[in-house]
């Protein structure tokens, strides 16, 4: 009997929130999958270490630092030596740590958000593209947000999201450009619905307009991070270049404007 081939995943920002839930979901539902879980400080990632014990031989916790070419090259080399390729890359790492509006936001805050949310993805793609080219069905999916929608409602609201929203809008552009530049690849930005992660908790506590808190109160039955991870993974796994490439997808299946 021929050996069952494994699907090799890489998930960045895997130490908590959606990234951690995606790693757990992949391991729980894909019996032959192997996951490289990227975390800035692997030695402090207790939740990932617990998964490594639960699923021995099926995952590797690796050091991932957004936009750090040296660190990215190091993990790409480790993947090359162990598996020789990557099938699916989920670029999940991102930040939102200021709710300043346009009149108040500092240059340093804007630069930090673009460094992590945009340059981080560019450097990641540059580091893994050769590994993806060796896959029979390569996918490069970036985790975006409805906050990035220039034609959506979020830009009209009083929430101070200029650094986060603008950087994620740039991420969408970069991801769509990756699609057009690489005909061999399935690439698209994917927005999960708002979920109870550290990022959402921060935005609620820091939002002086009170709108984010009101949204949570109006949506008491919002799905858990684990439930959203299941939906996101299904969209990723079932995606094709013809159907999804270069489009802006949402975890609820609805169309969202750029």
Secondary structure, DSSP 8 states (H G I E B T S, - for coil): -------EEEESSTTSHHHHHHHHHHHHH-TT-EEEEEETTGGG-HHHHHHHHHTTTSEEEEE--TT-HHHHHHHHHHHHHHTS--SEEEE----------TTT--HHHHHHHHIIIIIHHHHHHHHHHHHHTTSSS-EEEEEE-GGG-TTSSGGGSS---HHHHHHHHHHHHHHHHHHHH-TT-EEEEEE----SSHHHHHHHHH-TT-HHHHHHHH-TT---HHHHHHHHHHHHHH--HHHHTT-EEETTS-----
